[in-house]
Structures are given as C-alpha cells and as structure tokens.
Amino acid sequence: MATLEETLKTHINKLVHPLKEEEELRMALKAKLTKKELKLLQAWADEADLGALKTKLKLDETHYEELSSKLVKKLNQEKTKQAICQ
C-alpha cells in the first residue's frame, strides 16, 4: 500500500520543496480539493478497488476520467503546491 505522500509525488510533475507532515498535508489537501477529489486521491494512495469507488461516488467511466484529470491538474497548480509543501 502506498502512502499519501508517495501518491502525491507520482502525480505532481515538479516538486521543489518537501511535502508537509501527514496531518498538515491532509488539512491542506482538504482545503484545496473537493470531497470527491480527496476521496479519489485517498483511494489511489490506499490502492483501493476503483470499481467499488466509482460505484460509491456514483461515477461512470467518463466522469471518473474527468475527475482524475481535474485532480491531477489541481495538484500541479502552484497555489496547491505551495499549500502542501513546507
């Protein structure tokens, strides 16, 4: 199982500063992401069954792809990077 930090590092293109500690990181992400985006990110970190997640969040394949794309774009925005880095 991957950690939230490892998952973030795989989706962020260029990370200059180290990420915040786990609890601070979660709080910053909670402020920057929607509930669905946060649940999706956590599911990626937990390596959860995406089929079950799609059902739980009521997402079809198209909406899942859109949500994933928006999430990755948001993680790569400078304001988000500043919020999650030390």
Contacts in CASP RR format, 6 or more apart in sequence:
PFRMAT RR
TARGET T0000
AUTHOR 0000-0000-0000
METHOD contacts of the structure
MODEL  1
MATLEETLKTHINKLVHPLKEEEELRMALKAKLTKKELKLLQAWADEADL
GALKTKLKLDETHYEELSSKLVKKLNQEKTKQAICQ
1 45 0 8 1.000
1 46 0 8 1.000
1 47 0 8 1.000
2 44 0 8 1.000
2 45 0 8 1.000
2 46 0 8 1.000
2 47 0 8 1.000
3 45 0 8 1.000
4 22 0 8 1.000
4 25 0 8 1.000
4 26 0 8 1.000
4 41 0 8 1.000
4 42 0 8 1.000
4 45 0 8 1.000
5 19 0 8 1.000
5 22 0 8 1.000
5 25 0 8 1.000
6 45 0 8 1.000
7 41 0 8 1.000
7 44 0 8 1.000
7 45 0 8 1.000
8 19 0 8 1.000
8 25 0 8 1.000
8 41 0 8 1.000
8 75 0 8 1.000
8 84 0 8 1.000
9 15 0 8 1.000
9 19 0 8 1.000
11 44 0 8 1.000
11 71 0 8 1.000
11 72 0 8 1.000
11 75 0 8 1.000
11 76 0 8 1.000
12 75 0 8 1.000
12 76 0 8 1.000
12 81 0 8 1.000
13 76 0 8 1.000
15 81 0 8 1.000
15 85 0 8 1.000
16 81 0 8 1.000
16 85 0 8 1.000
17 85 0 8 1.000
17 86 0 8 1.000
18 85 0 8 1.000
18 86 0 8 1.000
19 25 0 8 1.000
19 84 0 8 1.000
19 85 0 8 1.000
19 86 0 8 1.000
20 28 0 8 1.000
20 84 0 8 1.000
20 85 0 8 1.000
20 86 0 8 1.000
25 84 0 8 1.000
28 83 0 8 1.000
28 84 0 8 1.000
29 38 0 8 1.000
29 41 0 8 1.000
29 84 0 8 1.000
30 38 0 8 1.000
31 83 0 8 1.000
32 74 0 8 1.000
32 79 0 8 1.000
32 80 0 8 1.000
32 83 0 8 1.000
32 84 0 8 1.000
33 41 0 8 1.000
33 71 0 8 1.000
33 74 0 8 1.000
36 57 0 8 1.000
36 59 0 8 1.000
36 67 0 8 1.000
37 67 0 8 1.000
37 70 0 8 1.000
37 71 0 8 1.000
37 74 0 8 1.000
39 53 0 8 1.000
39 57 0 8 1.000
40 53 0 8 1.000
40 57 0 8 1.000
40 67 0 8 1.000
40 68 0 8 1.000
40 71 0 8 1.000
41 71 0 8 1.000
42 48 0 8 1.000
43 50 0 8 1.000
43 53 0 8 1.000
50 64 0 8 1.000
53 59 0 8 1.000
54 60 0 8 1.000
54 61 0 8 1.000
54 64 0 8 1.000
57 67 0 8 1.000
59 67 0 8 1.000
74 80 0 8 1.000
75 81 0 8 1.000
END
